[in-house]
Amino acid sequence: VSFTFGCPAKDIVANLARRGSRVVVTVTSAAEAVLAAEAGADALCVQGAEAGGHRGTFDNPARPDDMGLLPLLRTVIATVDTPLIAAGGLSHGNDIAAVLVAGARAAQLGTIFLACPESGAHKLHKEALTDPAYPGTAVTRAFTGRPARGLVNRFVLDHSEAAPAAYPHVRHVTRDIIRAAAQAGDTAAMFLLAGQAHRFAREQPAAQLVRSLAEQARAALNQAIHRWPTG
Ligand SMILES: Cc1cc2nc3c(=O)[nH]c(=O)nc-3n(C[C@H](O)[C@H](O)[C@H](O)COP(=O)(O)O)c2cc1C
């Protein structure tokens, strides 16, 4: 069972454990990692600022931590002993190899799967991931009231500054607008969640993508040692 946007109380984690579940909590800072470790989480998903989708930040009104995945991993490793899953901006097996070497037990990838046929993302969302018309991504509260990283479109530019830290209230306000935009094929007002490595998302079956990520990671781990200067 995985949690985001906060950490369950110790007794909830213990109850899940008694029923045979493993508990994962998404964290975006060392302070959150301490709380999740103290609650008894089996593993922490360490979400770097590069990640697509909502930031897992516990305290919504607080400014989200903007630490990138590698420094965040290092900081969390120095703080807690709990096994870590690294997430944020990973799009290739070489990236997976990098976070395993950095000390993560596993890697979690989201955006790179959005273009797969199994993904329920809107066709225009899938196409926008590789469309050079999109200058990049930003973290915004404009769509839901919680910080989320997505492609920068007109809605993000117009509403990010005024958006309050009110989740899920803002989501209720924007839901119909987003739905109408998707029906009209107007990507300027769609919620185009994406991480910083969105340009590498390609349409291919998810199983094939997983296989190639694993092969790339294995090869990268073998090759890296040979790149190290000898003597
Ligand atoms: C479209 C989308 C939906 C997501 N939904 C969830 C979710 O429901 N729960 C969750 O814990 N994380 C969710 N995430 C975040 C991922 O778990 C992960 O942190 C992120 O995708 C990793 O960064 P990447 O997208 O750059 O690979 C979502 C991410 C995306 C892109």
The ligand as a MOL file (V3000), in Angstrom:
LIG
                    3D

  0  0  0     0  0            999 V3000
M  V30 BEGIN CTAB
M  V30 COUNTS 31 33 0 0 0
M  V30 BEGIN ATOM
M  V30 1 C 0.1660 11.2810 -14.7680 0
M  V30 2 C 0.7770 10.9680 -13.4410 0
M  V30 3 C -0.0340 10.5050 -12.4100 0
M  V30 4 C 0.5040 10.1980 -11.1610 0
M  V30 5 N -0.3100 9.7310 -10.1620 0
M  V30 6 C 0.2240 9.3780 -8.9680 0
M  V30 7 C -0.5870 8.8320 -7.9390 0
M  V30 8 O -1.8020 8.6660 -8.1010 0
M  V30 9 N -0.0020 8.4700 -6.7560 0
M  V30 10 C 1.3450 8.6300 -6.5480 0
M  V30 11 O 1.8410 8.2780 -5.4880 0
M  V30 12 N 2.1340 9.1750 -7.5020 0
M  V30 13 C 1.6080 9.5320 -8.6990 0
M  V30 14 N 2.4240 10.0670 -9.6770 0
M  V30 15 C 3.8420 10.3500 -9.3580 0
M  V30 16 C 4.7290 9.1120 -9.5800 0
M  V30 17 O 4.4770 8.1720 -8.5670 0
M  V30 18 C 6.2170 9.4470 -9.5750 0
M  V30 19 O 6.5890 10.1730 -8.4140 0
M  V30 20 C 6.6340 10.2600 -10.7790 0
M  V30 21 O 5.9210 9.8680 -11.9150 0
M  V30 22 C 8.1060 10.0740 -11.0160 0
M  V30 23 O 8.6070 11.0520 -11.8840 0
M  V30 24 P 8.5640 10.9200 -13.4900 0
M  V30 25 O 7.1370 11.1620 -13.8710 0
M  V30 26 O 9.4740 12.0210 -13.9350 0
M  V30 27 O 9.0110 9.5430 -13.8600 0
M  V30 28 C 1.9000 10.3820 -10.9410 0
M  V30 29 C 2.7060 10.8330 -11.9810 0
M  V30 30 C 2.1640 11.1250 -13.2210 0
M  V30 31 C 3.0860 11.6110 -14.3220 0
M  V30 END ATOM
M  V30 BEGIN BOND
M  V30 1 1 1 2
M  V30 2 1 2 3
M  V30 3 2 2 30
M  V30 4 2 3 4
M  V30 5 1 4 5
M  V30 6 1 4 28
M  V30 7 2 5 6
M  V30 8 1 6 7
M  V30 9 1 6 13
M  V30 10 2 7 8
M  V30 11 1 7 9
M  V30 12 1 9 10
M  V30 13 2 10 11
M  V30 14 1 10 12
M  V30 15 2 12 13
M  V30 16 1 13 14
M  V30 17 1 14 15
M  V30 18 1 14 28
M  V30 19 1 15 16
M  V30 20 1 16 17
M  V30 21 1 16 18
M  V30 22 1 18 19
M  V30 23 1 18 20
M  V30 24 1 20 21
M  V30 25 1 20 22
M  V30 26 1 22 23
M  V30 27 1 23 24
M  V30 28 2 24 25
M  V30 29 1 24 26
M  V30 30 1 24 27
M  V30 31 2 28 29
M  V30 32 1 29 30
M  V30 33 1 30 31
M  V30 END BOND
M  V30 END CTAB
M  END
